[in-house]
Amino acid sequence: MEKHDINTREDIERLVNTFYEGARKDDVIGYIFNDIAKVDWPVHLPVMYDFWESLLLEGTYKGNAMQPHFRINKLVPLETVHFQRWLQLFEGTVHELFSGEIAELAITRARSISEIMNFKMNSINHPEQDKTKIPLVNPGKQKE
């Protein structure tokens, strides 16, 4: 079957359903969805449809995507390996199902989401590391 781009709400639903079907069974992150967050899928999936539709097409998502992740992070630290695996699964799902400009935009957006969430969770989980990421600047001296 020839792949097409992500163009409709139905495409978004196919992407989200296929992605989470794999993520729930995954050895690295599945337990977070199943055992820690105990996701109520009939409630969660429509929220994810709205979220991705807003990012890729035109949608009306108005939630706070970070808040649930902060709650989960208190139960089990969400670490870089979790975000890397989430992204790997998401990119694989997009490439498996779709091809085109909006499909590539989905991957770009997923990469940004993964990086931002990973940074924020690691700032909480490993606060001592934050200071090493900030370059020291001496405002009194400038390079010539």
SULCORMO-V811360 format. One record per residue. N is the residue number from 1. PHI is phi in degrees with one decimal (999 if undefined). OMEGA is omega as a letter, one per 40 degrees, with the letter a starting at -180 (NA if undefined). BURIAL is I if it has 24 or more other C-alpha atoms within 12 Angstrom, else O. Layout:
# SULCORMO-V811360
N:PHI:OMEGA:BURIAL
N:PHI:OMEGA:BURIAL
This chain:
# SULCORMO-V811360
1:999:a:O
2:-74.1:a:O
3:-81.4:i:O
4:-125.0:a:O
5:-78.7:i:I
6:-80.9:a:I
7:-124.6:a:I
8:-135.7:i:O
9:-58.8:i:I
10:-62.4:i:O
11:-63.6:i:I
12:-60.5:a:I
13:-61.8:i:I
14:-62.8:i:I
15:-60.5:a:I
16:-63.6:a:I
17:-62.0:a:I
18:-66.5:i:I
19:-60.0:a:I
20:-69.6:i:I
21:-59.6:i:O
22:-74.1:a:O
23:-62.8:a:I
24:-64.2:a:I
25:-96.1:a:O
26:-70.7:a:O
27:-67.8:a:O
28:-89.9:a:I
29:-116.7:a:I
30:-56.2:a:I
31:-62.6:i:O
32:-64.5:i:I
33:-70.7:a:I
34:-83.5:a:O
35:-101.4:a:O
36:-92.2:a:O
37:-76.4:a:I
38:47.6:a:O
39:-58.5:i:O
40:-89.8:a:O
41:-59.1:i:O
42:-61.5:i:O
43:-87.4:a:O
44:-69.9:a:O
45:-59.9:i:O
46:-60.7:i:O
47:-65.7:i:I
48:-68.0:i:I
49:-59.9:a:I
50:-62.6:a:I
51:-59.3:a:I
52:-71.5:i:I
53:-63.5:i:I
54:-65.8:a:O
55:-77.4:a:I
56:-112.4:a:I
57:-122.0:i:I
58:-127.7:a:O
59:-147.9:a:O
60:-125.9:a:O
61:-60.8:a:O
62:-129.7:a:O
63:-81.0:i:O
64:-114.5:a:O
65:-66.0:a:O
66:-76.2:a:O
67:-55.2:i:O
68:-61.7:a:O
69:-71.1:i:I
70:-63.8:i:O
71:-63.6:i:O
72:-64.0:a:O
73:-61.2:i:I
74:-71.9:a:O
75:-84.9:i:O
76:-148.0:a:O
77:-60.4:i:I
78:-84.3:a:I
79:-110.3:a:I
80:-52.1:a:I
81:-59.2:i:O
82:-68.5:a:I
83:-69.2:i:I
84:-64.0:i:O
85:-68.7:i:I
86:-55.8:a:I
87:-65.6:i:I
88:-58.9:i:I
89:-65.6:a:I
90:-65.0:i:I
91:-59.5:i:I
92:-60.8:i:I
93:-65.9:i:I
94:-58.9:a:I
95:-65.3:i:I
96:-67.3:a:O
97:-101.3:a:I
98:-135.6:i:I
99:-150.5:i:I
100:145.2:a:O
101:-63.7:a:O
102:-72.7:i:I
103:-61.7:i:I
104:-67.7:i:I
105:-62.2:i:I
106:-58.8:i:I
107:-67.6:i:I
108:-60.4:i:O
109:-64.7:i:I
110:-63.4:i:I
111:-61.9:i:O
112:-62.9:i:O
113:-59.7:a:I
114:-60.7:a:I
115:-64.6:a:O
116:-66.1:a:O
117:-64.6:i:I
118:-60.8:i:I
119:-61.0:a:O
120:-65.7:i:I
121:-68.3:i:I
122:-68.9:i:I
123:-64.4:i:O
124:-78.5:a:O
125:-71.7:a:O
126:-137.1:a:O
127:-61.3:a:O
128:-65.8:a:O
129:-80.6:a:O
130:-55.4:a:O
131:-63.8:a:O
132:-75.3:a:O
133:-88.5:a:O
134:-96.6:i:O
135:-67.7:i:O
136:-82.0:a:O
137:-127.9:i:O
138:-100.3:a:O
139:-65.6:a:O
140:-80.1:a:O
141:-119.2:i:O
142:-125.0:i:O
143:-72.5:i:O
144:-98.7:NA:O
